[in-house]
Amino acid sequence: MSLSLVRTRPAAALFAVCAGSLALWVSARVQVPFWPVPMTMQTFVVVALGTLLGPRLGMAAVALYLAEGAIGLPVFAGTPERGIGLAYMAGPTGGFLVGFLIAAGVAGLARGRGLLASAVIVMAAHAVLFVPGIAWLATFAGWQQAVAAGLAPFLLATLLKAGLNFALARAA
């Protein structure tokens, strides 16, 4: 499906949003062995949705995914083992879920930009994802622990994912 069709046909846009939500659901289940905690591919997919679908549809796909989780579908990483629905969303990783929505919108700004601007925007999308995530996690564990557990272990992986997102955006 051409991305230009998504802009002109409501049915194609709806399909893209649903497919994006499904991709997020699957990416929550894909765990990459990583130290000190396993890593999922969700942040990669969130930024990819923004760069491929644009800010509006990318955010719509993430919002649909969050709504699915809010009503109790086991779409999030670690569900149903660590709870479902709003109880899961209010837990320690809830801020990262909010960050998903923001990151998809920021990543969508990379569409149609030059090489350097796209690279900066993709990196910014990954960075803004961590802001509400770390802030929320800090309410549970304190700032030092939030940074140590929720940011530091993921910096290298985030750089790799950002590189992959940038390559994907340029190819599309």
FENJO-V433739 format. One record per residue. N is the residue number from 1. RES is the residue in one small letter. BURIAL is 1 if it has 16 or more other C-alpha atoms within 10 Angstrom, else 0. Layout:
n	res	burial
N	RES	BURIAL
N	RES	BURIAL
This chain:
n	res	burial
1	m	0
2	s	0
3	l	0
4	s	0
5	l	0
6	v	1
7	r	0
8	t	0
9	r	0
10	p	0
11	a	0
12	a	1
13	a	1
14	l	0
15	f	0
16	a	1
17	v	1
18	c	1
19	a	0
20	g	1
21	s	1
22	l	1
23	a	1
24	l	1
25	w	1
26	v	1
27	s	1
28	a	1
29	r	1
30	v	0
31	q	0
32	v	0
33	p	0
34	f	0
35	w	0
36	p	0
37	v	0
38	p	0
39	m	1
40	t	1
41	m	1
42	q	1
43	t	1
44	f	1
45	v	1
46	v	1
47	v	1
48	a	1
49	l	1
50	g	1
51	t	1
52	l	1
53	l	1
54	g	1
55	p	1
56	r	0
57	l	1
58	g	1
59	m	1
60	a	1
61	a	1
62	v	1
63	a	1
64	l	1
65	y	1
66	l	1
67	a	1
68	e	1
69	g	1
70	a	1
71	i	0
72	g	1
73	l	1
74	p	1
75	v	1
76	f	1
77	a	1
78	g	0
79	t	1
80	p	0
81	e	0
82	r	0
83	g	0
84	i	1
85	g	1
86	l	0
87	a	0
88	y	1
89	m	1
90	a	0
91	g	0
92	p	1
93	t	1
94	g	1
95	g	1
96	f	1
97	l	1
98	v	1
99	g	1
100	f	1
101	l	1
102	i	1
103	a	1
104	a	1
105	g	1
106	v	1
107	a	1
108	g	1
109	l	1
110	a	1
111	r	1
112	g	0
113	r	0
114	g	0
115	l	0
116	l	0
117	a	0
118	s	1
119	a	1
120	v	0
121	i	1
122	v	1
123	m	1
124	a	0
125	a	1
126	h	1
127	a	1
128	v	1
129	l	1
130	f	1
131	v	1
132	p	1
133	g	1
134	i	1
135	a	1
136	w	1
137	l	1
138	a	1
139	t	0
140	f	0
141	a	0
142	g	0
143	w	1
144	q	0
145	q	0
146	a	1
147	v	1
148	a	0
149	a	1
150	g	1
151	l	1
152	a	0
153	p	1
154	f	1
155	l	0
156	l	0
157	a	0
158	t	1
159	l	0
160	l	0
161	k	1
162	a	1
163	g	1
164	l	0
165	n	1
166	f	1
167	a	0
168	l	0
169	a	1
170	r	1
171	a	0
172	a	0
